[in-house]
Structures are given as C-alpha cells and as structure tokens.
Amino acid sequence: MSRTVVVTGLGATTPLGGDVASTWESLLAARSGVRLLHEPFYANLPVRIAATAAVDPSEVLEKHEIRRMDRSQQLALIASREAWADAGAPEVDPERLGVAVATGVGGAISLMEQYDILKERGPSRVSPMTVPMLMPNGPAAVVGLELGAMAGVHTPVSACASGAEAIGYGAEMIRTGRADIVVCGGTEGCIHPLTLASFAAMRALSSRHEDPTAASRPFDANRDGFVMAEGAALVVLESEEHAKARGAKIYAIYGGQGLAADAHHIAQPEPEGRGVMLAMNRALKDADLSTSDIFHINAHATSTPAGDVAEAKAIRTVLGADADHAPVTAVKSVAGHLLGGAGSLAAIASILALKHRIVPPVANLDNLAEGVDIDIVTGTPRALPAGDIAAISNSFGFGGHDVVLAFRNA
C-alpha cells in the first residue's frame, strides 16, 4: 500500500531559538546564532567559534533527565515534546506509533566525559547510564519511551544527512502501513574540544574569529568552511486519513525522498554533483513532481569551498530553466551546521516556507562564488507565489550520502 503522508507537528531547539517559532523568526531576520567560545577548555584550539543552543537543556529539563541523558538525547526530547504538543498530542494506538530520530555522531560527549571519570576517579564512579547515553540510538530510544511508540523506533546514521533520512524513513513507515504517526528528524549535541579540533584538522571549519556571526558564508566567494552547531529538529508525520479523521492542522504534504551516494571520497563531495543529481531526480520521481513544480530549494550549502559549487551545479543541471523560479536559501548561514540535525532543520524551514509562502534569506553572501548559477535569496525574505507549489530540501553527509526530500503545500 502507499498512503499520503502529511506533516502535523513541528518541534525544534536550535542556536536560533528554543522552539520553532523563535527559530523561524531568526531565519527570516537572518540573525546568526554563531558565537565565540570563551570557555577555558577551548582556549588553545585553532577554531573557537560554534553555534550553541540558544536555550540550554538545563533550563528546560528536570535535573534527573539531564543527569541520565546525553546532550543529543536532551535536545531531541525537548524538540519531540514541542512537536507532539504542536500536533495536538494525538490519541493513537501505540502499535501504530513510530519514531525515527537520527544523529550523525551520537553520545560522543558522554563517552569522553565518562572516560575522564574513569581515568581520574576510577571505575566505581563511571555512570551505569554510560552505554545508554553514548549509543547512537539513544535519542530515538528516549523519545520512543516517552511516547510509548511500539510500531518501531529507528536511528538512520548517515552523517550530516541523518536527520533528512530519518524523515524519509518515517514517511515510509506510514506509506507501507506499519504506522499511522511517526515522530522523526535529527539531533546533535557534540560541540567539544575534540570534535572541533578534529574538524579543524581536516580544514573543514571556518576560523573567522574576528567576526563569528559572519563566519558561515554559503555560496560566498570568501567562504572558508562550516561552523559547527548543535540542536534538534523533529516533525510529526501522519497518514492523511488519520490526520483528517481527528481534525488535525496540516502544515504540508510530504512528497517523497531521493537517496543516492557519491561513491567518490569519505569526506570530499563529488565535484560534478552526480550523486546529488541522482538523489534530486529520484526525489522528484518519488513525489511525482516535475521540475516546473519546484518553487523553492533549501540547499545543504555548508559554506565549504568544494561542496557549495558542486551543489549549485547539480541544482542548475536538474532543474534547468526552472531553477530561475526556484529561489534558494541555506539555513546554515545563520544556524551553523547541526550535523545529524541539519537535514531535519532544513526540512522544517522548507515546510514553513511553503506554509507561509516566504523564503528566508541567506546571510553573509557578499560576493557570489564563481560557478554558482542559481537564484539565491539575500537581504530580505522572498515571497512565494500562490497556488500549488513544491519545495525540495537537500542534505549530504561524509561518506558520500545524498538525501533529498520533497514537500508540497497543504
């Protein structure tokens, strides 16, 4: 069977705000969440900028929840509670409720913290929750346990495409009849000296310490790398018939997904964007859309020298002349790169762009890079036309993972 899937709830906690409303407001205002890291343990690092959560989990969760969960789990739980409440806390048979929450790194901070405790204080002081905190499926597990989800609790891991892949996986659970509702998306909470140092060693990060809010510069000629970020973004997907039966509000219609791989390099994108093009075309086919239906693109656009140009080439090649009526944005210009949560945050931005008929601008784009031949929104938000329109959201990850989601207006 194949059922229509709709979006009925949104939840997020990001560097731009502690919920969806504040995050969306910051996106529209192109207000950056990137800051200089002043804490002493970052002092000797080559890169000392990141986009930390605007609202720390300790301000939202109970102390026992903080103590027993990794930061990635804390952020996911906060976003899931907002998404579930936004969907109206629907009554659903637990056997028809699923969860798909992804992460790119998992509980890295908990692993390192507990190893420090082991070295400094001995094995008796290591937390018995260490393994549940560090395991990549931990965020999905805590969300599934809170909701009592029995249709399946899953964790796709595809680096920075993980959050998008989780949404696609959740939609397939509904399409194939395994679930009526799935809470899905991505989370990441691993800003730490080791992760910053390792990305810096790859020369993947911006080091614009003198002006952190201008560090993330998608498609700009002077971009010098991405800005590491943390946060979670989750959506509630639901079968259309289930949503309508309970009178739920519907944000957008899930169209489909395209999955592919670059088969090129563990970290570098394929320069011609062939895997990206394959994923985009597959998403259009899965959603039964033509290029003329696409009126907005949320680009992956990390602000790395190679990746942005390859993606721009792929967009122009796939859409052709129709790219001229598909304005492009890139949420990472102000939110930074949420790694495993990046794809789901971009999906939420795409959904809201369709709902409100407006595209947030890309910040810090002063000089368009050579080879970028697409319509990028800058300065102020761009209005979208009335009528039936669709949007696609691109997400890519180390290992060559390419995931593209398509949505249609409700």
Protein Blocks (a to p, Z undefined) as FASTA:
>chain_A
ZZddddfbdcdddfkbcbfklmmmmmmnopafbdcdfbfklmmpcbfcdcddfbafklmm
cfklmmmpcfklmmmmmmmmmmmmmnopaacdfklcccddddfklpmllmmmmmmmmmmn
ojklpcfklmmmmpmklmmmmmmmmnopakbpcdddehjlmmmmmmmmmmmmmmnopamb
dcedddddfbcfklmmmmmmnopaccbfklmmlmpcghiakbgbdcddedddddddddfk
lmmmnopacfbdcfbdcdddfklafkbccfklmmmmmmmmmmmmmnopafklpgbdcdfk
lopaklmmmmmmmmmmmnmmmlmmmccddfklmnopnhjmmmmmmmmmmmmmmmnopacd
dehilbccehiacdddehiacdddedjdddddddddehiiacddddddZZ
